């Protein structure tokens, strides 16, 4: 999970710098690790790291979509990816909340991600 998180974080840095190709490559690496790894519901530390990695991936895709100058189709693809990654992260965080594992500082992330999902939906509706 740490490797997936590192790739997701690096994707966000590339996206902020305007290097879309590098950002997408890092997103793909992170997604590959996340999809290949088993989601062990009993291991809450790994689930938290997974949620963070998905959140960082979502941010990278949202940054890419917002700064897209190559056309609507690729921006829409990034908005969809951002929405999907926010949803994955939110589902994991909601599970951790149900178990009483999230602390008070982490609880606002749930509403933040719900709002970001709504923002993605609004961008896609345009």
N, C-alpha and C positions, 0 to 999 in steps of 0.2 A: 504494500500500500504506500509505503514511503516513496518508492520509485514512481508510482503512478502520480502521487502528489507532486513530486519534483517536476515531472513532465508537464503536469497541468499548470503548475506555477510558472514554469518557463514559457509555456504557451501564452499565458497572460502577459508576461513581459514582452515577448515578441509582438503580440497584438497591440500593446500600448505603443511600441516603437514603430508600428506600421508595417512590420514584416509579416504579411499575411501567409506567405508560403511556409515560412519557418514555424509560425504559430500553428498552422494546420498540421504540420508534420508532428509537432509536439503533442497536439490534441490527439492525433491518431495513435501515437505511442501510449499515451495515458489510457485511452479507451481500450486499446488492445490488452493492456495489463489488467484493467478493471474487469473486462469481460472474461478473461481467462482465469481469474482468481475466484475461488469459492467464497461466497458471502456467508461466513460463519456467524449466525445470529447470536451465538453464545459468547463470542469474543467482542465485547463492547468497545475495546480500544481500537481494534481493527475496523469495526463499523464506523467509529467516529472518524478515523483517518479516511475511510472510503467516502463518507459524507463530505469531508473537507475537499477531497480530490474532485468529487463531482461538482461541488460548488465553485472551485477554481476553474474547472473546465467550462462551466456555465458562464462565468465572468469573461473568460477568454473569448468564447463564441459571441457573447453580447458585445464585447469591445470590437471584435472583427466586424460584426453586423453593423454596428453604429458608424464605423469608419469606412464602410465599404464604398468604393467608388467604381467598382467594376460592373455593377448592374444589380437589378433587383433579385434575380434568381439566386445568386450566391449569397446575397444578404438574407434572403428568406431562409435559405438553408441554414445559415448560422443562427438566425433567430429560432428556428425549430430545434436546432441542436442545443442552444442555450436553454430553451424551455424544457427540453427533455432532461438535461443535466440538472437543472434546478429541481425538477420533479423527483429525480433519483435521490438527490441530496435531502430534499424535504421529507421524503418517505423514511429515509434512514433516521433523520433527526426526530421525526414524530415517534418512531419506534423507541428511540432512546428516551424521549420524554415520557412515554407511557411506562417505561421501566423505572422512571425516577432518576435517571442517570445524568441528564442535562442539568447544569447549574443555572442559577438566575441570570448570569451574564450571557448564556447561550440561548435562552428562550426567545429573545427578540429576533434571532435568526429565522425562526419559523415564519413570523409575519413578514420579515424582509423577503424571504424566498417566495412566499405567496404573492407578494406585490410584484416581484420580478417576473414571476410566471404570468401574471396579469399584464404586465408591460410587454412581454414577448407576444402574448396573444393580441394585444392592441396593435403592435407593429405589424404582425402578420395579417391583420384584418384590413390594413390600409391598401 
